[in-house]
Amino acid sequence: MYGFGRHIRCLSRLNLVSGRYLKPKAYTSVSSAAAVDMHKTLKVGHQLHGYEVKVVDEVPELCLSAYLLDHLKTGAQHLHIQRDDNNNMFGVSLRTTPADSTGVAHILEHLSLCGSEKFPVRDPFFKMLNRSLTTFMNAFTTPDHTFYPFSTQNLKDYYNLMTVYLDAVFFPLLQPLDFNQEGWRLEHQDINDPQSDIIFKGVVFNEMKGVFSSPAAIYVRSLQNHLFPDTTYANESGGDPLVIPELKYEDLKEFHRKHYHPSNARFITYGNFPLESHLAFIDDYVLNRFNLNENFRNSTEARNQPKWSKPMRKEIQSQPDPLAPFPDKQTTVSISYMLEDKSNTHECFTLSIICSLLMDGPNSPLYQALIDSGLGSDYSPNSGFAGYTKQAFFSIGLQGIAKKDVNFVVKAIDTALKNASNDGFPEERIEAILHRLELSTKYQTNNYGLGLAMNLNSIWTHDCNPIVGLKVNDHVNRFRKELKQNPKLLEQKIKEYFISNTHRLVLEMNPSEDFEKNLREKEQNLLNEKLRKLSKEDLKDIYNKGIQLEKQQNDKQKVDILPTLVVKTDISRSFDATNVETTQISNTSVQWSAQPTNGITYFNAILKPNFSNFPQHLVPYLPLFNQVATKLGAGSLDRKQLDQEIQLLTGGLQMSVHVTDHPSQFDLFEKGLIISSHCLERNIDHMFRLLTNIFNSIRFDDDYDHLLQLIRISSAELAMSLPHYGQRYAMQRSAAALGGAFKFREQTSGLSSVDHFRSMASLESSEPVVEHLKSIADLLLNSDSMRCSINAEASTIRSSLQSVEKFINSLNKRTEPIGETQECGNNGDIPAIESMLNEHHVLPFANNYLGKSVYCTPFVHNDYAKLKIAANLVSAKYLLREVREKGGAYGGGAKFNLGGVYSYYSYRDPNVEQTIDAFNDSAQWLANQSNYSEQDIDEAKLSVFQEVDHPIMPSEQGLLLFVNGITDQMRHDYRMRLLDVTKADIEEVAKRYLVNEKLHSGVVLIGPRNDRTLSDPKWLIIEDKPNN
Ligand SMILES: [Zn+2]
């Protein structure tokens, strides 16, 4: 699990989930009956382990049984979802409804992970990552609750983790120094120098400054604050950096006492482990020690926002976007409508469908009114149905528009909604949405329990019966019935909730050159005010606490207190072989695998032409090609008809760039495109018909304006992703210096690609681009160099393969032979690089992202497993401390990827130089085995096995072989090597590859201007354009 970090207010995820209402995905349809039997004895009214059963319910469409229980002594609620899924999940959720923007809930979330009664160890989640086979661990602060979930497939691990979680939540130490470290503090810039400036520091303080450096985040937060001004949602639950320093330690203690009490807690367990022992454990470990306090539940209730009698309008500002293709088009405007209370589950279900009908895809009225207008770059942030607040809302608008077009956009929305309220929607569009829902109930994600829990929390937090939210079929049936009885139902709802809704907000955001400056000034004023009030004693105290905190950070942690799995006994030396077969159909290799897919057929194709014939100038256009190939119309279908059929008959058609490193040879790699889709069994021939159309005749010339619009949408999305994935971009950019596959990746998904999209987005017409796209289609979309894979139910494999055959035979043949396909690369020795310039990509973020890459060895090499363990070891035992705990970065570490590249990274990092030193020193640290213990090696192994033994969904079985060419034998050898790695091995590979780097990059820094890099000739400064 890479990039582990606590996420605050994981809005995008929650929105996505709630925007589509429920996205539950079934695991297997076969064996849940057996699991249900075990619990058949549990009836409403039964009492066990201090609980009483309140609801017992079956949800056959999701293959699960649900049990809702009350804990009698404390009033805690427990929901158990029994399902034949080995990836068991646990979560505890507390309703945290802050009354201000000090970020108290968020800081408390951090602080509860700084040590607890039984485990006085900082960051137990990070530490448990290395003592567990967890498939997910994290904590989230949302606007109205805080959620602590984990999942694992191992029973012993489940109870280890549950103990740590329960102790952290209910019995945290909450020490004042930890408050200073995690929340905020005044401290000398240089801790050891009492003459140096005193500044604000703190993990959450810095984290939120990072969050507020993105215009999209500012917009989304402000939207929620302004739409619900009289409720808890008016506050910034993550913490406003200018308000955080108002929070006192005592307030936080009190917040914990009132909110983290069992009477205000909701427990959820999911999977195939038995319920009874969960209940006994939780009752014994936590609940027993508390008594009911109804006050705590009542006082945390989120009040409803009273409805406005007339619409409101607000204007806010943000920093200018340095990546905007048109600097004079940086305004965002939207209209948001407050909808129904979430307790009205069915009404919200209906409204979420209406919202999809209104805005999803080129056939929807708002898409046609807004996106097709070409006025903006994309929908405004947070567009769609949002269900993460107590009252749901719908938001729609455009970003990247000219300020003069604001009123036009507002009018266009009004008009589109009025038209929809008169005309309604074509029946096939409603069917397409219901089809998507049907498919999504059968589709399987690899953390099903977690997805379910996050969905349910949004209604359970407000004391509604969570099980009602699971019953997709009930909602669909009732919806169909209501629509039949009243064909004007949707039109009426649009009138009621949109046209005549007086609770609506027009929110406009404009860039201001002074935004950052003003923010910095405000922070400085706040700081000056604090400094003015300091007495001599205070100053002494600040100096001493700085020293004390540093000392505490350097203290050796008693990690051994934490429970752990044991490599020898808890990790098997064998693993399940992949059930795959390969056959040739019309000269095309087709891999197939019979899987319990719940009636879905999954298809993938890799197109791997001879890239030595592939013109280099087309490479930067590949990601655009993938984005648009299914959106322009194909064959007899124009783009709207094509979209309608894709929605109605498939789970979508996706294309992406395919680059995979050779498992055994440096600088050999395969590149091309990968195309994926899935559908219900009954639609398989339709799916292939649509694919054939796209392969043979994309309608590139239908609508250049629309293509330009698609380019602008992609460009806007990429620009927004930069601050979220800065460390990934930095790593990828640095790896590009190693050439080969790494350079190709950078060109197609790195900073270079962001830049290429931006330059395409600023074109006046898309016509010059079209020629390139046509060339790509001509070179790639044919069966000559294709291989396919099918995963389906055993009973449908035969017919599926027949459909594949028809598909292959329906494809165009190239007129000229493309020649023997071969991998690219030099196949030479690894060249040594003497010196390599560092790159600073100047972007006005609040913090920095770093990356540096070293080429080591390919996957099948003996040393690969050793380096893999080394990267995890040094991340957990060295870089975490140096970069995060001491350096104040949000995260950092080392990764060793499938291509054999060892990369260092850090993100939201305030201390660039210190981190670069830590990268270098970490190699020396590894090269001396007295720095780590056998237990440390075991922990690194466990963390690697989290990845190796991660659950593989039926849809993904065999893909490692199909995509990466990694056979079961290679996997087996890798597994054995991992298990056998010793301390001496680590020392040896560290000396060989990391201390004496051969092929390596310079450091890549993405972040704001700084004087040090500007004046240092070792740094290449790249400003304005991210890539030149
Ligand atoms: Zn946080």
Boltz pocket constraint, residues with backbone or C-beta under 6 A from the ligand:
constraints:
  - pocket:
      binder: B
      contacts: [[A, 6], [A, 7], [A, 8], [A, 106], [A, 110], [A, 204], [A, 207]]
      max_distance: 6.0
